[in-house]
Amino acid sequence: MKLILSRKGFDSSAGGVPSPIFPDGRMVALPIPDGNSIIRYRDIAYDGASLGDLVGQLTRGRVTPGDRAHLDPDLIPDMLPRAPGWRPIFGQAGQAQGHLRNQEVGPGDLFLFFGLFRRIEPHHGAWHWALDSRPCHVVWGWLQVAEVLPIDGSRPSGYEWAAYHPHFRRGAVANNVVYLASRRLRLDGLFDEPYEALPGAGVFPRFSPDRQLTAPQAPNTSVWRLPAWCYPQGDRTPLTYHANPQRWRKRADHTELTAAARGQEFVLDGDEYPEALPWAGDLIRHRDR
């Protein structure tokens, strides 16, 4: 099995700002703008409210409630009205999908989605960035792959429920595929029943330091603090896009990584890093923490 760290959501280039962490710890990954989508920010619900006003406030009007949104990965059932048969779904295309294909990512492999987040606070009736907060990379969701469905501009029979999804509306685009989620999380029998009862896709509803990638007090968001087992010692293949040994620093109780600024999908081989899937499984098992 493979573990994929997948960069998704608002950042300084796509959307222009981080995604928010609310004062009570709740967080939501904001989908990036997409002029070809049929979904508008005002159509997307989160905790019973529309994302439209939140996006408008945090971007100071650069992104408006009426702008179109690339809701992908789409992991939360009540974000939109759903057609029968809906299930969590994630799409990828172009060079990024070419990388996933070259790494032979497929059924059974596990995506952990991360993005740029920052705390917000209310001020004069609107949301603003908390002055004492800094942006950081945080893991916010997961999806274990059940099926990989290539898209050639058409919608295969049996997937009519996915007509809304941005990757079904892109026409003939190179390497355009969608990944459909498993019903239940299965990690090669590594875990007992409490793990196998977990959903195959979902989001972490609240911020936790356990899921923060950016090192505390780091000079920038791309300096990550990772578990000690992540260090690519010996003949173990490093996390993809991170082959340069100067990116890695082995510390007494953890590994420090200067993460690549470019690249969406970073793949780790679970056979070479047997600690990876138990680590990810524990994050998901304690998703409400």
Beta strands, then each sheet from edge to edge (+ up, - down):
strand 1: 2-7
strand 2: 19-21
strand 3: 32-33
strand 4: 45-46
strand 5: 49-50
strand 6: 69-70
strand 7: 89-92
strand 8: 110-123
strand 9: 126-129
strand 10: 136-150
strand 11: 177-181
strand 12: 201-203
strand 13: 223-226
strand 14: 248-250
strand 15: 255-258
strand 16: 265-269
sheet 1: 2+ 8+ 1+ 16-
sheet 2: 2+ 8+ 9-
sheet 3: 2+ 8+ 10- 11+ 7-
sheet 4: 2+ 8+ 10- 12+
sheet 5: 3+ 6-
sheet 6: 4+ 5-
sheet 7: 13+ 15- 14+
end
